[in-house]
Amino acid sequence: MHDQHAFPFLREILLFLILSGILIPLLQRLRINQVLGFLAVGALLGPFGLGLLAGDVPWLSALTFPAGPGVSMLAEIGVLFLMFMIGLELSAARLWSMRRWVFGAGTVQVLASALLIGGALWLTGQPPQTAAILGLVLSLSSTAIVMQLMSQQHSTGTPLGQAAFAILMLQDLAVVPILILIGALGKGAGADDSVAMLTLVAMAKAAGAIALIYLLGGRVVHPLFRAFARQRQPDVFMALILLSTFGIAALSAAAGLSMALGALIAGLLLAETEFKHEVELMVEPFKGLLMGLFFMTVGMTIDTRQVLESPLWLAAFVAGLVLLKALVVALLLRSGGMAWGRAAEGGLLLGQGGEFAFIVIGYAVSTRVLEPALGARVMLAVGLSLFLTPLLARLGRIIGEGSERAEREQAAQGDAANLAATLAAARGQVIVAGFGRVGQQLGKLLAAQHIPFVAFENDARLVAQLRAAGHPVWFGNAARPELLRRVHADAAPAIVLTMDQPAAALQAVRGIRREFPHVRLFVRSRDEKHARALRLAGASVVVPETLEASLQLSSFVLSAMGLDQRVVDGIVERERDLFAAGLSEPR
């Protein structure tokens, strides 16, 4: 009892932090998927791994996680922040830009996979309700593992990568109705005659509660962030993020819904604001740690002894799950115009169970919709499918590349071009840093020529006004390289710095040129001295305010004196060239 006197679960927290500090850099160095690494360590050191020997080997108790409230508390925090980060990725604009694949192919994939998997389970003797729930849960794939694998393979920008991402986005959205359905079934489980009616009523109430939380949250969260963003204090910003996540999760729980669903809603709310990218940057340092927390606690719940108890059942279950889902996804991708090889690659890539299965099945067991023994076996099967994903992805890549080489001359170029155009991410857009008077004028000219651009501005009040007017401007400091990476600055045709603070502009040029050495960088400068410093720092083109003002004034005066306009234009252009050449000469 004395060990827990000062800080509850201190040993579990310290052990997790020590393991994270060792695991995260080690897994990165060995290029091992972090999700799988944390799952394996959780299973090894959890109550069903070495924890079973802690009673006989006392020193193991210091290195293992026993079953109890400490593990449950860590798991709850991990689940909340995983759901929050997923919600943050699901902005309405992003969904709409890929609507054909998100709401078309994604919906078909979830429903078709759920029907096939649920039907197979029903044929093996499972009750219809159980088969339906498991069918829906197992239709989802692992966003965390698939996206990390595609990032390592540099395939996120390919047609296959964009299609897989679109399907994963719909799957993430599908978690909401699945959680509502399970909650409704749990409340109606005791009424034999009116389960369907009780389920419909409960789902309607839940949908109303979610809509109310979303609307009220939008009216509170957005103004709250806008008010405190003026102070530009990172600690205040982080406090608001935590308040939004835990506050909306608590509201969701008070409405009779799961806290995980509330955390997802919190992420969705912030994804629709101009603070989205800044929130992502604030959460980024903790992202790997929080995801590791979730997956390590998931690994602790996996009872590997069941592998020995029913190896044939588990092997058949995992093989059937992967084959059914791979078939559905491959057919969908093929119908979208991809070659059979790439379609098969996508099917194998998305053939595993997803991390949401652990959340949803745990919720279903707690509401008595699923039996604990069956839930544990299904979670073990999902865990095994996750471990197989890198091998399946490698096999799929071999099939895809081999098929593409064989069919390259026979592929239908029209369909491939249409697919690539539809699924292409929002790359190749001009990035404007600073959206005051100069930035707005530039944005107006770019929009008139139908040139896509994205702008960042550090004034929260100005951002709110411009976004209300329909301008693509976000709150944030675009001088931060990590923010520019999120908008694919490496693929941008140009980055334009219009900020009027000389020191900030010079610092931004140095940082951008260091991170993106090949991008074209256009910079506004105060005067000739400032322009020379910017040019030496790496700016491609520098435009001094004083020079342009004097040249414009000179042009008007010369024209008024009767000189031909072409002669005047030549004089002005020659002065610009002389100034640009002078910037390159050492002094």
C-alpha positions as MATLAB code, in Angstrom:
seq = 'MHDQHAFPFLREILLFLILSGILIPLLQRLRINQVLGFLAVGALLGPFGLGLLAGDVPWLSALTFPAGPGVSMLAEIGVLFLMFMIGLELSAARLWSMRRWVFGAGTVQVLASALLIGGALWLTGQPPQTAAILGLVLSLSSTAIVMQLMSQQHSTGTPLGQAAFAILMLQDLAVVPILILIGALGKGAGADDSVAMLTLVAMAKAAGAIALIYLLGGRVVHPLFRAFARQRQPDVFMALILLSTFGIAALSAAAGLSMALGALIAGLLLAETEFKHEVELMVEPFKGLLMGLFFMTVGMTIDTRQVLESPLWLAAFVAGLVLLKALVVALLLRSGGMAWGRAAEGGLLLGQGGEFAFIVIGYAVSTRVLEPALGARVMLAVGLSLFLTPLLARLGRIIGEGSERAEREQAAQGDAANLAATLAAARGQVIVAGFGRVGQQLGKLLAAQHIPFVAFENDARLVAQLRAAGHPVWFGNAARPELLRRVHADAAPAIVLTMDQPAAALQAVRGIRREFPHVRLFVRSRDEKHARALRLAGASVVVPETLEASLQLSSFVLSAMGLDQRVVDGIVERERDLFAAGLSEPR';
ca = [
       0.000    0.000    0.000;
       2.895    2.330    0.766;
       4.113    2.224   -2.868;
       0.996    4.043   -4.048;
       0.952    6.708   -1.300;
       2.030    9.762   -3.283;
       1.153    9.361   -6.945;
      -1.328    6.783   -8.264;
       0.058    4.473  -10.944;
       3.472    6.158  -10.780;
       5.317    2.903  -11.530;
       3.216    2.201  -14.650;
       3.709    5.749  -15.954;
       7.469    5.706  -15.369;
       7.817    2.285  -17.001;
       5.864    3.454  -20.042;
       7.969    6.632  -20.394;
      11.211    4.655  -20.079;
      10.065    2.157  -22.723;
       8.928    4.970  -25.025;
      12.240    6.766  -24.703;
      14.023    3.569  -25.754;
      11.525    2.236  -28.290;
      10.703    5.288  -30.423;
      14.298    6.059  -31.556;
      15.175    2.345  -31.750;
      12.210    1.514  -33.986;
      12.962    4.537  -36.184;
      16.595    3.476  -36.539;
      15.622   -0.104  -37.424;
      12.804    1.142  -39.729;
      10.276   -1.008  -37.870;
       6.668    0.155  -37.811;
       6.128    1.837  -34.442;
       2.587    0.487  -34.089;
       3.797   -3.093  -34.348;
       6.712   -2.396  -32.007;
       4.475   -1.010  -29.271;
       1.947   -3.816  -29.744;
       4.678   -6.426  -29.355;
       6.174   -4.788  -26.271;
       2.726   -4.410  -24.715;
       1.989   -8.089  -25.292;
       5.423   -9.118  -23.953;
       5.368   -7.003  -20.788;
       1.627   -7.055  -20.194;
      -0.367   -9.103  -17.698;
      -0.653  -12.002  -20.185;
       3.062  -11.966  -21.101;
       5.935  -11.785  -18.650;
       3.465  -10.414  -16.132;
       2.290  -13.994  -15.612;
       5.721  -14.811  -14.175;
       5.977  -11.770  -11.907;
       4.606  -13.725   -8.942;
       7.354  -16.343   -9.200;
      10.152  -14.001  -10.284;
       9.859  -10.886   -8.085;
      12.242   -8.666  -10.075;
       9.978   -9.005  -13.149;
       7.275   -7.025  -11.355;
       9.377   -3.898  -11.855;
       9.481   -4.452  -15.640;
       5.915   -5.573  -16.341;
       2.425   -4.130  -16.303;
       0.003   -6.010  -14.042;
      -3.698   -6.177  -14.817;
      -5.533   -3.446  -12.968;
      -6.641    0.187  -12.947;
      -3.185    1.500  -13.883;
      -3.297   -0.138  -17.299;
      -6.940    0.875  -17.790;
      -6.144    4.516  -17.010;
      -3.277    4.589  -19.517;
      -5.481    2.944  -22.140;
      -8.249    5.545  -21.684;
      -5.858    8.448  -22.248;
      -4.352    6.752  -25.307;
      -7.784    6.102  -26.828;
      -8.923    9.700  -26.321;
      -5.919   11.249  -28.023;
      -5.873    8.719  -30.853;
      -9.505    9.593  -31.625;
      -8.745   13.320  -31.343;
      -5.878   13.108  -33.829;
      -8.006   11.071  -36.251;
     -10.748   13.701  -36.062;
      -8.213   16.442  -36.715;
      -7.341   14.797  -40.049;
     -10.970   14.684  -41.225;
     -11.737   18.221  -42.374;
     -14.849   18.836  -44.472;
     -12.782   20.410  -47.264;
     -10.515   17.381  -47.464;
     -13.470   14.997  -47.524;
     -15.246   17.016  -50.216;
     -12.179   17.253  -52.460;
     -12.076   13.412  -52.585;
     -15.819   12.833  -52.242;
     -16.124   10.278  -55.043;
     -13.655    7.941  -53.391;
     -14.453    8.785  -49.771;
     -18.247    8.538  -49.924;
     -18.462    6.279  -52.957;
     -15.732    3.663  -52.783;
     -15.317    4.033  -49.014;
     -18.997    3.408  -48.277;
     -19.146    0.434  -50.626;
     -16.010   -1.046  -49.057;
     -17.374   -0.831  -45.500;
     -20.824   -2.184  -46.359;
     -19.626   -4.948  -48.698;
     -16.899   -6.098  -46.297;
     -19.320   -6.006  -43.353;
     -21.865   -8.051  -45.315;
     -19.337  -10.717  -46.364;
     -17.610  -10.988  -42.971;
     -20.867  -10.853  -41.030;
     -22.443  -13.422  -43.335;
     -19.483  -15.764  -42.892;
     -19.700  -15.450  -39.107;
     -23.460  -16.074  -39.185;
     -22.906  -19.224  -41.229;
     -20.443  -20.442  -38.572;
     -23.153  -20.195  -35.916;
     -22.877  -16.684  -34.494;
     -26.152  -14.883  -33.650;
     -27.238  -12.286  -36.246;
     -26.619   -9.356  -33.886;
     -23.097  -10.527  -33.026;
     -22.304  -11.286  -36.662;
     -23.518   -7.831  -37.757;
     -21.465   -5.990  -35.130;
     -18.300   -7.967  -35.845;
     -18.831   -7.571  -39.590;
     -18.932   -3.784  -39.243;
     -16.000   -3.657  -36.840;
     -13.786   -5.915  -38.957;
     -14.566   -4.014  -42.162;
     -12.286   -1.237  -40.844;
      -8.548   -1.217  -41.550;
      -5.610    0.299  -39.677;
      -5.138    3.959  -40.579;
      -2.037    4.252  -38.379;
      -0.142    1.316  -39.883;
      -1.214    1.800  -43.518;
      -0.371    5.520  -43.569;
       3.031    4.915  -41.973;
       3.839    2.157  -44.469;
       2.820    4.353  -47.420;
       4.874    7.229  -46.016;
       7.952    4.991  -45.778;
       7.378    3.844  -49.361;
       6.761    7.450  -50.562;
       3.479    6.313  -52.110;
       0.985    8.624  -50.367;
       0.834   10.913  -53.416;
       0.242    8.113  -55.942;
      -3.265    7.222  -57.213;
      -3.185    4.055  -55.098;
      -2.046    5.988  -52.028;
      -4.772    8.613  -52.445;
      -7.448    5.954  -53.009;
      -6.346    4.025  -49.916;
      -6.342    7.237  -47.889;
      -9.866    8.110  -49.074;
     -11.193    4.690  -48.043;
      -9.456    4.986  -44.659;
     -11.064    8.393  -44.100;
     -14.558    6.934  -44.601;
     -13.688    4.069  -42.276;
     -12.671    6.564  -39.599;
     -16.014    8.333  -40.033;
     -17.860    4.998  -39.861;
     -16.675    4.538  -36.278;
     -19.263    7.118  -35.153;
     -22.417    5.226  -36.267;
     -20.882    1.903  -35.167;
     -20.324    3.219  -31.629;
     -23.862    4.635  -31.582;
     -25.278    1.313  -32.804;
     -23.435   -0.657  -30.121;
     -24.600    1.729  -27.408;
     -28.174    1.421  -28.663;
     -28.002   -2.381  -28.775;
     -26.552   -2.429  -25.257;
     -29.455   -0.413  -23.903;
     -32.018   -2.557  -25.705;
     -30.412   -5.897  -24.948;
     -32.917   -6.815  -22.272;
     -36.092   -6.297  -24.305;
     -36.737   -9.244  -26.555;
     -39.814   -7.861  -28.310;
     -38.659   -4.373  -29.131;
     -34.904   -4.499  -29.710;
     -35.248   -2.944  -33.154;
     -37.455   -0.098  -31.918;
     -35.268    0.599  -28.897;
     -32.212    0.575  -31.143;
     -33.735    3.104  -33.535;
     -34.844    5.371  -30.686;
     -31.441    5.180  -29.002;
     -29.616    5.894  -32.285;
     -31.890    8.883  -32.922;
     -31.180   10.244  -29.434;
     -27.459    9.682  -29.877;
     -27.467   11.405  -33.275;
     -29.313   14.349  -31.727;
     -26.822   14.521  -28.859;
     -23.875   14.465  -31.284;
     -25.424   17.218  -33.420;
     -26.068   19.320  -30.297;
     -22.510   18.817  -28.994;
     -21.084   19.636  -32.435;
     -23.151   22.807  -32.830;
     -22.614   24.072  -29.283;
     -18.948   23.098  -29.386;
     -18.479   24.991  -32.637;
     -19.970   28.123  -31.071;
     -17.691   27.858  -28.043;
     -14.417   26.284  -29.231;
     -13.810   28.472  -32.272;
     -14.369   31.845  -30.512;
     -12.346   30.608  -27.525;
      -9.326   29.785  -29.695;
      -9.734   33.024  -31.627;
      -9.786   35.095  -28.424;
      -6.733   33.488  -26.839;
      -4.740   33.180  -30.093;
      -4.095   36.932  -29.966;
      -1.804   36.374  -26.990;
       0.328   33.947  -29.052;
       1.349   31.925  -26.008;
       2.042   28.216  -26.691;
       1.116   27.165  -23.140;
      -2.318   28.784  -23.455;
      -2.811   27.112  -26.828;
      -1.923   23.687  -25.422;
      -4.266   24.237  -22.466;
      -7.108   24.991  -24.905;
      -6.385   21.806  -26.871;
      -6.516   19.693  -23.693;
      -9.637   21.494  -22.497;
     -11.390   20.899  -25.817;
     -10.474   17.212  -25.916;
     -11.355   16.295  -22.338;
     -14.258   18.743  -22.095;
     -16.095   17.473  -25.167;
     -15.270   13.875  -24.199;
     -16.905   14.550  -20.804;
     -19.963   16.082  -22.510;
     -20.242   12.997  -24.696;
     -20.092   10.736  -21.650;
     -22.742   12.861  -19.895;
     -24.993   12.364  -22.935;
     -24.665    8.581  -22.574;
     -22.136    8.198  -25.417;
     -18.532    7.011  -25.311;
     -15.744    9.433  -24.382;
     -13.799    8.266  -27.457;
     -16.610    9.584  -29.640;
     -16.408   12.942  -27.861;
     -12.662   13.142  -28.488;
     -13.284   12.457  -32.188;
     -15.856   15.289  -32.268;
     -13.300   17.626  -30.632;
     -10.835   16.851  -33.419;
     -13.492   17.401  -36.085;
     -14.407   20.781  -34.571;
     -10.825   22.030  -34.632;
     -10.273   20.635  -38.147;
     -12.837   23.156  -39.431;
     -11.068   26.182  -37.966;
      -8.158   28.259  -39.166;
      -6.150   26.920  -36.211;
      -5.992   23.358  -37.551;
      -2.356   23.446  -38.670;
      -1.213   25.200  -35.504;
      -2.996   22.582  -33.382;
      -1.307   19.818  -35.403;
       2.077   21.390  -34.704;
       1.341   21.637  -30.982;
       0.241   17.991  -30.820;
       2.978   16.668  -33.123;
       5.685   16.260  -30.411;
       3.275   14.110  -28.384;
       1.754   12.213  -31.297;
       4.195    9.301  -31.332;
       4.111    9.071  -27.546;
       0.304    9.055  -27.342;
      -0.094    6.553  -30.164;
       2.534    4.390  -28.498;
       0.537    4.612  -25.268;
      -2.601    3.413  -27.023;
      -1.010    0.531  -28.910;
       1.078   -0.613  -25.955;
      -2.052   -0.840  -23.804;
      -3.779   -2.695  -26.648;
      -0.897   -5.176  -26.669;
      -1.370   -5.673  -22.919;
      -4.928   -6.886  -23.500;
      -3.861   -9.590  -25.975;
      -3.761  -13.005  -24.334;
      -1.222  -14.876  -26.444;
      -2.048  -18.129  -24.626;
      -5.129  -18.356  -26.831;
      -2.866  -18.897  -29.835;
      -1.893  -22.248  -28.347;
      -5.467  -23.036  -27.327;
      -7.031  -22.537  -30.773;
      -4.321  -22.090  -33.422;
      -6.420  -23.424  -36.325;
      -9.357  -21.155  -35.516;
      -7.113  -18.087  -35.347;
      -5.256  -18.967  -38.557;
      -8.522  -19.531  -40.424;
     -10.052  -16.342  -39.007;
      -7.083  -14.136  -39.953;
      -6.777  -15.699  -43.425;
     -10.499  -15.318  -44.071;
     -10.502  -11.706  -42.863;
      -7.573  -10.698  -45.074;
      -8.874  -12.534  -48.153;
     -12.435  -11.150  -47.937;
     -11.328   -7.556  -47.381;
      -8.575   -7.754  -49.993;
     -11.100   -9.055  -52.534;
     -13.555   -6.220  -51.871;
     -10.899   -3.480  -52.006;
      -9.221   -4.937  -55.112;
     -12.531   -5.044  -57.006;
     -13.311   -1.454  -55.989;
      -9.912   -0.160  -57.091;
     -10.153   -2.077  -60.337;
     -13.587   -0.579  -61.019;
     -12.008    2.842  -60.442;
      -9.593    2.311  -63.315;
      -6.508    0.827  -61.692;
      -4.618   -2.087  -63.175;
      -5.241   -5.469  -61.581;
      -1.768   -5.566  -60.038;
      -2.143   -2.213  -58.276;
      -5.690   -3.117  -57.240;
      -4.407   -6.333  -55.644;
      -1.675   -4.341  -53.907;
      -4.307   -2.027  -52.434;
      -6.398   -4.990  -51.322;
      -3.496   -6.571  -49.433;
      -2.531   -3.211  -47.968;
      -6.025   -2.735  -46.457;
      -6.704   -6.384  -45.638;
      -5.922   -6.235  -41.915;
      -8.202   -5.357  -39.024;
      -7.980   -1.850  -37.612;
      -6.979   -0.232  -34.346;
     -10.583    0.885  -33.895;
     -11.515   -2.769  -33.433;
      -9.895   -2.702  -29.989;
     -11.886    0.396  -29.020;
     -15.200   -0.772  -30.453;
     -14.955   -4.388  -29.275;
     -13.973   -3.207  -25.793;
     -17.022   -0.936  -25.791;
     -19.239   -3.762  -27.061;
     -18.014   -6.081  -24.300;
     -18.588   -3.414  -21.622;
     -22.188   -2.905  -22.854;
     -22.748   -6.710  -22.983;
     -23.340   -6.685  -26.740;
     -20.453   -9.162  -27.185;
     -19.326  -11.979  -24.933;
     -15.921  -11.280  -23.317;
     -14.390  -14.580  -24.513;
     -15.387  -13.971  -28.134;
     -14.246  -10.350  -27.939;
     -10.826  -11.419  -26.645;
     -10.374  -13.958  -29.452;
     -11.386  -11.462  -32.137;
      -9.002   -8.833  -30.730;
      -6.201  -11.377  -30.788;
      -6.995  -12.164  -34.435;
      -6.996   -8.450  -35.285;
      -3.645   -8.068  -33.509;
      -2.164  -10.932  -35.529;
      -3.451   -9.375  -38.767;
      -1.708   -6.122  -37.812;
       1.592   -7.965  -37.365;
       1.150   -9.481  -40.838;
       0.517   -6.119  -42.530;
       4.160   -5.249  -43.434;
       4.551   -8.659  -45.084;
       1.237   -8.283  -46.916;
       2.205   -4.781  -48.047;
       5.550   -6.033  -49.360;
       3.837   -8.869  -51.214;
       1.322   -6.442  -52.651;
       4.077   -4.095  -53.799;
       5.837   -6.948  -55.599;
       2.568   -7.878  -57.331;
       1.756   -4.272  -58.193;
       5.149   -3.375  -59.620;
       5.435   -6.646  -61.521;
       1.985   -6.280  -63.020;
       2.603   -2.649  -63.897;
       5.761   -3.511  -65.795;
       3.976   -6.285  -67.676;
       0.863   -4.236  -68.516;
       2.398   -0.778  -68.963;
       1.970   -0.738  -72.741;
      -1.562   -2.165  -72.543;
      -2.905    0.078  -69.750;
      -5.749    2.414  -70.599;
      -4.089    5.823  -70.423;
      -7.371    7.724  -70.309;
      -8.686    5.985  -67.214;
      -5.343    6.260  -65.451;
      -5.157   10.000  -66.175;
      -8.712   10.575  -64.936;
      -8.039    8.599  -61.769;
      -4.815   10.481  -61.064;
      -6.538   13.834  -61.624;
      -9.401   12.913  -59.333;
      -7.255   11.592  -56.518;
      -4.351   14.035  -56.744;
      -3.731   15.778  -53.461;
      -3.792   19.540  -53.223;
      -0.167   19.904  -54.280;
       1.473   22.396  -56.572;
      -0.134   25.416  -54.943;
       1.609   28.724  -54.265;
       2.233   29.324  -50.549;
       1.790   32.916  -49.350;
       3.253   33.813  -45.943;
       1.540   36.920  -44.640;
      -1.879   37.916  -45.943;
      -2.050   41.619  -45.262;
      -2.534   44.188  -48.010;
       0.325   42.873  -50.176;
      -0.645   39.227  -49.672;
      -4.315   39.914  -50.409;
      -3.456   41.711  -53.643;
      -1.274   38.787  -54.693;
      -4.043   36.343  -53.782;
      -6.531   38.342  -55.851;
      -4.306   38.158  -58.942;
      -3.579   34.445  -58.448;
      -7.276   33.659  -58.059;
      -8.108   35.664  -61.185;
      -5.691   33.456  -63.148;
      -7.073   30.279  -61.500;
      -3.717   29.558  -59.859;
      -4.256   27.640  -56.597;
      -2.681   29.053  -53.458;
      -2.785   28.721  -49.693;
      -2.008   31.581  -47.326;
      -0.933   31.819  -43.689;
      -1.416   34.820  -41.434;
      -0.476   35.325  -37.773;
      -3.300   37.776  -36.987;
      -6.233   35.674  -35.725;
      -8.781   38.486  -36.165;
      -7.720   39.141  -39.777;
      -7.793   35.417  -40.532;
     -11.375   35.169  -39.246;
     -12.464   38.085  -41.467;
     -10.729   36.746  -44.568;
     -12.006   33.194  -44.112;
     -15.542   34.549  -43.762;
     -14.994   36.204  -47.151;
     -13.951   32.876  -48.671;
     -10.165   33.305  -48.834;
      -7.989   30.154  -48.395;
      -6.082   31.564  -45.425;
      -5.094   29.741  -42.229;
      -3.834   30.882  -38.863;
      -0.154   30.099  -38.355;
       3.406   31.235  -38.885;
       4.494   29.994  -42.309;
       8.111   30.697  -41.430;
       8.028   27.437  -39.443;
       9.391   24.662  -41.705;
       7.272   21.993  -39.984;
       4.119   23.917  -40.960;
       5.315   24.260  -44.561;
       5.936   20.514  -44.740;
       2.272   19.933  -43.925;
       1.222   21.874  -47.045;
       3.802   20.086  -49.251;
       6.143   23.049  -49.624;
       8.649   20.789  -51.369;
       6.183   20.501  -54.268;
       5.113   24.168  -54.287;
       5.881   26.156  -57.462;
       6.698   29.158  -55.276;
       6.717   30.438  -51.710;
       6.027   34.164  -51.325;
       6.953   36.040  -48.127;
       4.997   39.302  -47.827;
       5.657   39.952  -44.115;
       6.717   43.508  -43.294;
       9.003   42.732  -40.331;
      12.611   42.687  -41.658;
      14.037   40.427  -38.934;
      11.181   37.928  -39.228;
      11.484   37.832  -43.011;
      15.239   37.220  -42.855;
      14.815   34.430  -40.304;
      12.059   32.865  -42.423;
      14.203   32.888  -45.582;
      17.073   31.155  -43.800;
      14.812   28.483  -42.333;
      12.928   27.829  -45.572;
      16.078   27.674  -47.688;
      17.655   25.243  -45.224;
      14.631   22.885  -45.308;
      13.587   23.379  -48.958;
      16.730   24.209  -50.949;
      15.122   23.913  -54.391;
      11.853   25.835  -53.979;
      11.549   29.284  -55.586;
      11.356   31.915  -52.849;
       9.951   35.412  -53.584;
      10.383   37.924  -50.776;
       9.211   41.450  -50.027;
      11.961   43.664  -48.533;
      11.993   47.021  -46.787;
      14.947   48.636  -48.582;
      18.167   47.880  -50.461;
      20.118   46.860  -47.352;
      17.368   44.468  -46.310;
      17.090   43.157  -49.885;
      20.815   42.363  -49.993;
      20.593   40.432  -46.705;
      17.606   38.457  -47.973;
      19.372   37.629  -51.226;
      22.450   36.379  -49.373;
      20.174   34.284  -47.119;
      18.809   32.431  -50.139;
      15.852   34.353  -51.559;
      15.326   33.699  -55.282;
      13.765   37.096  -56.028;
      13.648   40.149  -53.729;
      11.278   43.066  -54.302;
      12.109   46.186  -52.225;
       9.211   48.482  -51.393;
      11.265   51.643  -51.882;
      12.537   50.583  -55.319;
       9.121   49.694  -56.718;
       7.523   52.860  -55.346;
      10.240   55.057  -56.903;
      10.094   53.197  -60.239;
       6.310   53.531  -60.437;
       6.513   57.227  -59.612;
       9.308   57.742  -62.171;
       7.263   55.920  -64.811;
       4.307   58.256  -64.328;
       6.529   61.382  -64.425;
       8.355   60.281  -67.601;
       5.064   59.476  -69.328;
       3.727   62.900  -68.354;
       6.805   64.472  -69.927;
       5.796   63.024  -73.287;
       8.052   59.962  -73.556;
       6.667   56.972  -75.399;
       5.280   54.318  -73.027;
       7.472   51.602  -74.512;
      10.571   53.739  -73.898;
       9.430   54.372  -70.320;
       8.839   50.650  -69.743;
      12.319   49.887  -71.075;
      13.936   52.437  -68.753;
      12.085   51.084  -65.721;
      12.927   47.483  -66.576;
      16.581   48.369  -67.086;
      16.709   49.947  -63.627;
      15.190   46.792  -62.140;
      17.838   44.662  -63.853;
      20.639   46.897  -62.617;
      19.316   46.674  -59.069;
      18.995   42.868  -59.257;
      22.542   42.564  -60.597;
      23.801   44.808  -57.801;
      22.320   42.517  -55.164;
      24.496   39.640  -56.394;
      27.754   41.645  -56.229;
      29.782   41.369  -52.999;
      30.393   44.493  -50.955;
];
